[in-house]
Amino acid sequence: MKKIIIIILSSVFLFFGCGEKGAPPPSPAPAPTTLTIKINYTYKGQALVLNDKSYVNKALDTFTISNFVHYLSNVTVTNAQNEKYNLANYNLSYAEYPSTNTIELKGLKMDNWKSLSFLLGVDTVRNHTGAQTGDLSPSKSMYWNWNTGYIFVRFKGKLSNGNNIGLDVGGDDNLVAQSFDLSSYNLNKSNVTITLEMDLNEMFENPQTYDFKVDATSIHTNTQPEAAKIKANMVDICKIVSVQ
Amino acid sequence: MKSKVVKASVFLAILLMVSCSKDAKIDGSNNTNDGLYKFNFPDKTWEMFPVPTDNPSTLAGVELGRKLFYDPILSVDNTLACASCHKAQYSFGDNTALSNGVSGLIGKRNAMPLFNLAWADATPSPHKYTWDGGATSIERQIIAPVTLPFEMGSNLDTVVAKLQRHPAYPALFFKAFGNSVIDINNVTYAIAQFERTLISYNSPFDRMMRKEIPMPQEVANGYAHFQSGGAGDCGHCHINGNLFTDYSFQNNGLSEQPDSGLATITGKSYDMGKFKVPSLRNLLFTAPYMHDGSLKTLLDVIEFYNAKTHTNATTSEFITKHNPLGLQLTAKQKGELYAFLVSLSDSSFAIGSFWLAVHS
């Protein structure tokens, strides 16, 4: 008799022990939606050419650009009822590698989304969570090891006088938030592609003219005043080109 | 009665544990039930590298790759194996600046140590392997040393024909790839599978970070210099983390008239003199240093970064920002940096691999 009880108990344990804890019964899944964010990098509206093309900023510095890398995280959409949905993404995009310039975000529920926002950088919580994985892995070389947190935006190039430019912008105070009104677009469909233009000239003007003859050619801490200057300029670095 | 309840509970607990265990048996071996090779990592801070879907590492594939790596059959005159220049006791590098190829010919690059290679595949750059970034995958990298006249000097058809005639290899290829007809792809696939298993993670510094042994103050100070943007300034390229490299290509100012480096591959003037950033692990075993083996000792390397770097058109900003004066470390700081760097040398990797090489 006791053996039977044990066997029954065992079966019960086995049954519950391996079940998915707290999983609700499956409900009809909403239509799968993919939100794709595509980034076109430009300088003064022209497609960015790395290394081989010289650019001029408002302060009349002439330089080439060899590298532009940035995080794009926390893509969030808001519907007409002001309900927000944060896709909690952390993507690292390199101007050099087109495969990283398209971010596909799945699992968004279909709705007529009215606005879009994201961070050019890593939110404060994750910025101080320590070494993480995926695009947040320190092996991506965008992790500031002497000052906890991530490099949000990296710009590298060379001035016409031969001096190197290396601007690493990071630090909670230098996080750039972007937001866009989507109310004129129909987003009530299952696959939406939003194409953005990111114009690197915007790093160096409006409201503060960045002058490499005066300002740092090398930024490697979050406290350098030039980092805040670039952050202030970057507020309008992105614009929407198309929504399809 | 009470003891029976206890027994029943224990029984149930064991049942629960066994029935819910999804992980492969953790026994320190690389065996799995499905024949795949289980890579060993010390803890969760080591993120798995990507393994190509068309060439997963299997126990049979790794064993075949190991045999090929140590077999001079791959060279034109059966005198040199991969392991002739990538010696286990030197962390799979060589202890000479430039190694002798077949017929005594030499190239112009130092034999790279081989460990923690596959994390390069986690980078978006197509330039991943060899000093000049000429190989996009470990598999493809293997072609060059087999065929270059100043390395193994063979040709691929000959290699395949020799392996096919060999009494043992066809069966081993069948075991690894399900086909005893050998092709060159499977030769490179097997060696790549073996090379992916060369993972070094157990240096004294790792053990200090895992709090298994105390960190001497000298090492802690050296680690601080390494990380500092001011004193050592090493961490931009040899990034802090587990790998101590970002797998990028940089001109470190070694020479006023640099060897073309990455520009050999890209044809771009802005890549002149750029070479793969090597890991700082296992430096005790990998002298001499740099892509040309021109710096004999680790102290020479520190002194180089301290005061002897050159600036030219493509020199990294992390070098040029300190020039022309260099890092200007004090003798004490240099000693501390040395202590830190030495602590990254994993003798269990070098000695363990050497032991395996001798006994297999």
Interface residues (C-beta under 8 A of the other chain):
Chain A: K2 I6 L9 S10 F13 L14 G17 C18 N51 T64 S66 Y94 E96 Y97 S99 T100 A131 T133 S137 P138 S139 K140 S141 Y143 N145 W146 K156 K158 G162 N163 N164 I165 G166 S218 H220 T221
Chain B: K4 A8 F11 L12 L15 L16 S19 C20 T45 E47 W119 A122 P124 S125 Q227 S228 G229 G235 H236 C237 I239 N240 G241 N242 L243 D246 S248 K268 Y270 A313 T315 S316 E317 F318 T320 K321
